[in-house]
Amino acid sequence: LWDNFQFAGCVHLEAVHDRWSIFGDLMYLHLGNEVKNLPISVDFKQGIFELGGSYAIYDGALPGAASDSTVRVRIEPLVGVRVWYIDSKITGPFLTRGPDDTWVDGFGGVRGELAFNETFSLTGRVDVGTGMSELTWNALTMVNVNFNKNIAIFAGWRWLRLFRCHGLITLISTSVRSWVSVHSRIVPRPYA
């Protein structure tokens, strides 16, 4: 994999106002290589873009915690759309072949956050979706470190799975990724 690696990136932006959130994710991967001793190259690009929103049905103290506890819980049902893009090419001396495709799926799920204090928190999210795919599902977990109310860094793990039939081709893709990223809240989430 590392010999074929060209570029990968992940960006998450979120705007929060009271109990409402709007978020966007962009994930991109580019792999490519040339076949040794042959005039053939292989190129693969994948992009996934998400746009969604959520509403916190609970945002308060951890139930059952002591009255002076700083531990807080936030639970948010969420909905959104996920746009997939795949461009795969094999290029030879006289011909270039390979599928490229773009499709859209809707998704719904839930996200939860367990904040230990103003600095450290854990986040988990699960969602399922469909549309132009038969089924997609996504699960992620993150450890967050908040530098202030607008900027955080998080490290996490994400499992994103896709089932899609397109003509005679069935695409089953599993993406398990761990990452570290900087997170920016456009409107700060109040911490009470």
SERO-4910 file (N, C-alpha, C, O; in steps of 0.05 Angstrom, whole numbers):
BEGIN
 pado doro    nc1    nc2    nc3   cac1   cac2   cac3    cc1    cc2    cc3    oc1    oc2    oc3
  Leu    A     17    -24      0      0      0      0     17     25      0     12     44    -15
  Trp    A     38     26     17     54     50     19     69     56     -8     73     80    -14
  Asp    A     76     36    -23     88     41    -49     69     54    -69     78     68    -87
  Asn    A     44     51    -65     23     62    -83     11     87    -72     -4    100    -87
  Phe    A     17     95    -48      5    118    -35     13    144    -49     37    150    -53
  Gln    A     -6    161    -56     -2    187    -68    -10    209    -48      6    227    -43
  Phe    A    -35    208    -38    -45    228    -20    -70    218     -6    -85    203    -17
  Ala    A    -74    227     19    -99    222     33   -104    246     52    -85    258     62
  Gly    A   -129    252     56   -136    274     74   -164    271     85   -181    258     73
  Cys    A   -168    284    108   -194    284    121   -199    311    134   -181    321    148
  Val    A   -222    323    129   -229    349    141   -256    347    153   -274    336    140
  His    A   -260    357    177   -286    358    190   -291    387    199   -275    398    214
  Leu    A   -314    398    192   -323    424    201   -350    422    213   -366    405    204
  Glu    A   -355    438    233   -381    436    247   -389    464    257   -372    478    268
  Ala    A   -414    471    253   -425    495    265   -446    487    285   -464    471    279
  Val    A   -444    498    309   -462    490    331   -475    515    342   -462    536    347
  His    A   -502    513    346   -517    535    359   -536    522    378   -555    509    370
  Asp    A   -532    526    404   -549    514    425   -550    484    421   -529    471    424
  Arg    A   -573    472    414   -575    443    411   -572    435    382   -571    411    376
  Trp    A   -571    453    363   -569    447    334   -540    446    325   -524    462    333
  Ser    A   -534    427    307   -508    425    295   -511    420    265   -528    405    256
  Ile    A   -493    432    249   -490    426    221   -461    417    217   -443    431    227
  Phe    A   -456    395    204   -429    385    201   -423    376    172   -442    370    157
  Gly    A   -398    376    166   -389    367    140   -363    352    143   -345    360    158
  Asp    A   -360    330    128   -336    314    128   -327    311     99   -343    308     81
  Leu    A   -301    312     94   -289    307     68   -266    287     72   -248    293     87
  Met    A   -267    264     59   -246    244     60   -237    239     31   -254    235     13
  Tyr    A   -211    238     27   -200    234      0   -176    215      2   -160    217     20
  Leu    A   -174    197    -18   -152    178    -20   -144    176    -49   -161    174    -67
  His    A   -117    177    -54   -107    174    -81    -84    154    -80    -64    158    -66
  Leu    A    -87    132    -95    -67    111    -98    -59    110   -128    -76    114   -145
  Gly    A    -34    104   -133    -26    101   -161      2     89   -163     18     92   -145
  Asn    A      7     76   -186     33     64   -190     37     57   -219     17     55   -234
  Glu    A     61     53   -226     68     44   -253     77     15   -251     92      8   -233
  Val    A     69     -2   -270     78    -30   -271    107    -30   -281    113    -19   -302
  Lys    A    124    -43   -266    152    -44   -273    157    -58   -299    144    -79   -305
  Asn    A    174    -47   -316    182    -58   -342    159    -59   -362    162    -71   -383
  Leu    A    137    -46   -357    114    -44   -376    105    -15   -377    106     -1   -357
  Pro    A     95     -7   -400     84     21   -402     55     22   -392     38     32   -407
  Ile    A     51     13   -368     24     12   -357     24     26   -329     42     22   -313
  Ser    A      3     42   -324      1     54   -298    -28     49   -287    -47     46   -303
  Val    A    -30     49   -261    -55     44   -248    -60     68   -229    -42     77   -215
  Asp    A    -84     79   -230    -91    102   -214   -118     98   -201   -138     91   -215
  Phe    A   -120    103   -175   -146    101   -161   -150    125   -143   -133    132   -127
  Lys    A   -173    138   -146   -181    161   -129   -208    155   -117   -226    146   -131
  Gln    A   -211    161    -91   -237    158    -78   -242    182    -61   -224    191    -46
  Gly    A   -265    193    -63   -273    216    -46   -300    210    -34   -318    199    -46
  Ile    A   -303    218     -9   -329    215      6   -334    242     19   -318    252     34
  Phe    A   -358    253     14   -365    279     26   -392    275     40   -410    264     29
  Glu    A   -393    285     65   -417    283     81   -426    311     89   -410    328     95
  Leu    A   -452    315     88   -464    339     98   -488    331    115   -505    316    105
  Gly    A   -490    339    140   -511    331    157   -518    351    179   -504    371    182
  Gly    A   -538    344    194   -547    360    216   -556    343    239   -564    320    235
  Ser    A   -556    354    263   -565    339    286   -578    359    306   -574    383    305
  Tyr    A   -593    347    324   -606    362    346   -602    346    372   -609    322    373
  Ala    A   -591    359    392   -586    346    417   -611    342    433   -624    362    442
  Ile    A   -620    317    436   -644    312    452   -637    311    482   -655    313    499
  Tyr    A   -611    308    488   -602    310    516   -575    323    516   -557    314    502
  Asp    A   -572    344    532   -546    357    535   -545    367    564   -554    389    571
  Gly    A   -533    350    581   -532    357    610   -514    339    625   -497    325    614
  Ala    A   -518    340    651   -501    325    670   -506    295    665   -527    286    656
  Leu    A   -485    279    670   -487    250    669   -507    240    689   -504    246    713
  Pro    A   -528    226    680   -548    217    699   -536    200    721   -520    182    715
  Gly    A   -543    205    746   -533    190    768   -506    200    779   -497    189    799
  Ala    A   -494    220    766   -469    231    776   -473    249    800   -495    260    804
  Ala    A   -452    252    815   -454    271    838   -460    299    829   -453    306    806
  Ser    A   -472    315    846   -481    342    838   -458    360    831   -461    379    815
  Asp    A   -433    355    841   -410    371    834   -394    360    811   -372    370    806
  Ser    A   -403    339    798   -389    326    776   -388    345    752   -407    359    746
  Thr    A   -365    344    738   -362    360    713   -368    343    688   -367    352    666
  Val    A   -375    317    692   -380    299    669   -408    306    657   -428    308    671
  Arg    A   -408    310    631   -432    317    616   -437    297    593   -418    284    583
  Val    A   -462    295    585   -470    277    563   -486    293    543   -502    310    550
  Arg    A   -481    287    517   -496    300    495   -504    277    477   -487    263    467
  Ile    A   -530    274    471   -540    254    453   -555    268    430   -573    284    435
  Glu    A   -547    261    405   -558    275    382   -566    256    359   -548    244    347
  Pro    A   -592    253    354   -599    240    329   -589    257    305   -588    282    308
  Leu    A   -582    245    283   -571    260    261   -581    249    234   -588    225    232
  Val    A   -582    266    214   -589    258    187   -571    273    168   -559    293    175
  Gly    A   -568    262    143   -551    275    124   -549    261     98   -563    241     93
  Val    A   -532    270     81   -527    258     55   -497    252     53   -480    267     63
  Arg    A   -490    231     39   -463    223     34   -459    219      4   -473    204     -9
  Val    A   -440    234     -7   -434    233    -35   -408    217    -39   -388    223    -26
  Trp    A   -409    197    -56   -386    179    -61   -375    185    -89   -390    191   -107
  Tyr    A   -349    184    -92   -336    187   -118   -313    167   -120   -296    166   -102
  Ile    A   -313    152   -141   -291    133   -147   -282    137   -176   -299    138   -194
  Asp    A   -256    140   -179   -244    142   -206   -221    122   -207   -201    126   -193
  Ser    A   -223    102   -223   -203     81   -225   -195     77   -254   -212     74   -272
  Lys    A   -169     79   -259   -160     77   -287   -135     60   -289   -118     60   -272
  Ile    A   -134     44   -311   -110     30   -320   -103     42   -347   -119     42   -365
  Thr    A    -79     53   -349    -70     66   -373    -47     51   -386    -27     45   -373
  Gly    A    -51     44   -411    -31     31   -427    -21     49   -449    -29     72   -450
  Pro    A     -5     39   -467      6     56   -488    -15     66   -508    -11     87   -520
  Phe    A    -37     51   -511    -57     59   -532    -85     62   -520   -103     71   -535
  Leu    A    -89     57   -495   -116     56   -485   -117     62   -455    -99     54   -440
  Thr    A   -137     76   -446   -142     80   -418   -170     69   -412   -190     76   -425
  Arg    A   -172     52   -392   -197     40   -384   -200     41   -354   -181     41   -339
  Gly    A   -225     42   -345   -231     41   -317   -257     56   -311   -264     76   -324
  Pro    A   -270     47   -291   -296     60   -283   -291     85   -267   -271     87   -251
  Asp    A   -308    104   -271   -310    126   -252   -340    130   -247   -357    127   -265
  Asp    A   -347    136   -222   -375    137   -215   -378    156   -191   -361    159   -174
  Thr    A   -401    169   -190   -409    186   -168   -438    179   -161   -455    176   -178
  Trp    A   -443    176   -135   -471    170   -126   -476    182    -99   -457    190    -85
  Val    A   -501    183    -91   -510    197    -67   -527    178    -50   -544    164    -61
  Asp    A   -523    178    -24   -539    163     -5   -548    181     18   -533    199     26
  Gly    A   -572    177     28   -580    190     52   -573    172     76   -570    148     73
  Phe    A   -570    184    100   -564    168    123   -577    180    148   -584    204    149
  Gly    A   -581    163    168   -592    172    193   -579    156    215   -571    133    211
  Gly    A   -576    168    239   -563    155    261   -563    171    286   -581    187    290
  Val    A   -544    165    303   -542    179    329   -512    183    336   -495    167    329
  Arg    A   -507    205    349   -480    212    358   -482    219    388   -501    232    397
  Gly    A   -462    210    403   -462    215    432   -434    225    440   -414    217    429
  Glu    A   -434    243    459   -409    254    470   -409    252    500   -429    259    513
  Leu    A   -387    242    511   -383    241    540   -360    260    546   -337    253    541
  Ala    A   -366    283    558   -346    303    564   -338    301    593   -355    304    611
  Phe    A   -313    295    598   -304    293    626   -299    320    639   -303    323    663
  Asn    A   -292    340    623   -288    367    632   -287    384    606   -295    375    585
  Glu    A   -278    409    608   -277    427    585   -256    418    565   -257    427    542
  Thr    A   -237    401    573   -214    394    555   -217    367    542   -212    365    518
  Phe    A   -225    346    557   -225    319    547   -253    308    543   -271    312    561
  Ser    A   -258    294    521   -284    281    516   -280    257    498   -260    255    484
  Leu    A   -300    240    497   -302    217    479   -327    221    462   -348    229    472
  Thr    A   -326    214    437   -349    216    419   -352    189    405   -333    176    397
  Gly    A   -377    181    401   -384    157    385   -407    164    367   -424    180    373
  Arg    A   -407    151    344   -428    156    324   -433    130    308   -415    115    301
  Val    A   -459    125    303   -467    103    284   -488    114    266   -505    130    274
  Asp    A   -488    105    241   -510    112    223   -512     91    201   -493     76    196
  Val    A   -536     89    189   -541     72    166   -554     89    145   -567    109    150
  Gly    A   -551     80    120   -562     96     98   -567     79     73   -558     56     71
  Thr    A   -581     91     55   -586     79     29   -593    101      9   -595    124     17
  Gly    A   -597     93    -15   -604    112    -36   -595     99    -63   -609     81    -72
  Met    A   -574    109    -74   -563     96    -98   -547     71    -91   -540     56   -109
  Ser    A   -541     67    -66   -528     42    -56   -550     26    -43   -571     36    -34
  Glu    A   -546      0    -42   -565    -17    -28   -564    -12      2   -585    -10     15
  Leu    A   -540     -8     13   -537     -4     42   -510      8     48   -490     -1     36
  Thr    A   -509     27     66   -483     36     77   -486     37    107   -508     42    117
  Trp    A   -464     33    121   -465     38    150   -438     48    158   -417     43    146
  Asn    A   -438     62    180   -415     77    190   -414     76    220   -435     80    233
  Ala    A   -391     71    231   -388     72    260   -361     85    266   -341     79    253
  Leu    A   -361    103    285   -335    116    292   -334    123    321   -355    125    335
  Thr    A   -310    125    331   -305    133    359   -281    151    359   -262    147    343
  Met    A   -281    171    376   -260    191    377   -253    199    405   -270    199    423
  Val    A   -228    206    410   -219    219    434   -213    248    427   -197    253    408
  Asn    A   -225    266    441   -223    295    434   -207    310    456   -210    305    480
  Val    A   -190    328    447   -176    347    465   -183    375    455   -175    383    433
  Asn    A   -198    390    471   -206    417    464   -186    437    474   -180    438    498
  Phe    A   -175    452    456   -156    473    463   -171    498    473   -161    512    492
  Asn    A   -194    503    461   -212    525    470   -239    517    460   -243    495    451
  Lys    A   -258    536    460   -286    529    452   -289    526    422   -310    518    412
  Asn    A   -268    534    407   -270    533    377   -252    513    364   -258    503    342
  Ile    A   -230    505    377   -210    488    364   -205    463    381   -202    465    405
  Ala    A   -205    440    368   -200    414    382   -184    397    363   -184    401    339
  Ile    A   -170    379    375   -156    358    359   -168    331    369   -173    327    392
  Phe    A   -172    313    350   -183    287    357   -169    265    343   -159    268    320
  Ala    A   -168    242    355   -158    218    343   -180    197    345   -194    196    365
  Gly    A   -183    181    324   -205    163    325   -202    139    306   -181    135    293
  Trp    A   -223    125    305   -225    101    288   -252    102    275   -272    108    287
  Arg    A   -253     95    249   -278     96    234   -280     71    217   -261     62    204
  Trp    A   -304     59    217   -310     36    200   -334     44    182   -356     48    192
  Leu    A   -329     46    156   -349     55    137   -352     33    117   -333     24    104
  Arg    A   -377     22    113   -381     -1     96   -403      6     75   -422     20     81
  Leu    A   -399     -3     51   -416      3     28   -423    -23     13   -405    -39      8
  Phe    A   -448    -26      7   -458    -48    -11   -472    -35    -34   -492    -21    -30
  Arg    A   -462    -39    -59   -474    -26    -82   -472    -44   -106   -451    -54   -113
  Cys    A   -495    -49   -119   -496    -64   -144   -500    -44   -167   -518    -27   -165
  His    A   -483    -45   -187   -485    -27   -210   -482    -44   -235   -460    -50   -244
  Gly    A   -505    -50   -247   -504    -68   -270   -495    -95   -262   -507   -108   -244
  Leu    A   -475   -106   -274   -464   -132   -268   -443   -130   -246   -432   -151   -238
  Ile    A   -436   -106   -237   -415   -103   -217   -427    -99   -190   -444    -82   -186
  Thr    A   -418   -114   -171   -425   -111   -143   -401   -100   -128   -379   -112   -128
  Leu    A   -405    -77   -115   -383    -64   -100   -389    -68    -70   -409    -58    -60
  Ile    A   -371    -81    -57   -372    -83    -28   -345    -71    -17   -324    -83    -22
  Ser    A   -347    -49     -5   -323    -35      4   -324    -32     34   -344    -23     46
  Thr    A   -303    -39     47   -300    -34     76   -276    -16     80   -254    -21     70
  Ser    A   -280      5     94   -259     24    100   -256     26    130   -273     36    143
  Val    A   -233     17    140   -227     20    168   -204     39    170   -182     33    160
  Arg    A   -208     61    183   -187     81    184   -183     91    212   -203     95    227
  Ser    A   -159     96    219   -153    111    244   -141    137    234   -128    138    214
  Trp    A   -145    158    249   -136    184    240   -132    203    264   -141    198    286
  Val    A   -117    224    259   -114    246    277   -121    271    260   -111    273    238
  Ser    A   -137    288    271   -146    311    255   -151    335    274   -155    332    298
  Val    A   -151    359    262   -159    383    276   -188    389    270   -196    387    247
  His    A   -203    395    290   -231    400    288   -237    429    295   -226    439    314
  Ser    A   -253    442    279   -260    470    284   -290    473    287   -305    465    269
  Arg    A   -298    484    309   -326    492    312   -329    521    303   -316    538    315
  Ile    A   -346    526    284   -350    553    274   -364    570    295   -357    593    299
  Val    A   -384    559    308   -398    572    330   -392    555    355   -398    531    355
  Pro    A   -380    567    375   -373    550    398   -396    538    412   -418    550    415
  Arg    A   -392    513    421   -412    499    437   -409    508    466   -387    504    477
  Pro    A   -429    518    478   -426    527    506   -421    503    524   -434    482    521
  Tyr    A   -403    506    543   -398    485    563   -408    496    589   -396    515    600
  Ala    A   -429    485    600   -440    495    625   -430    479    649   -438    485    671
***
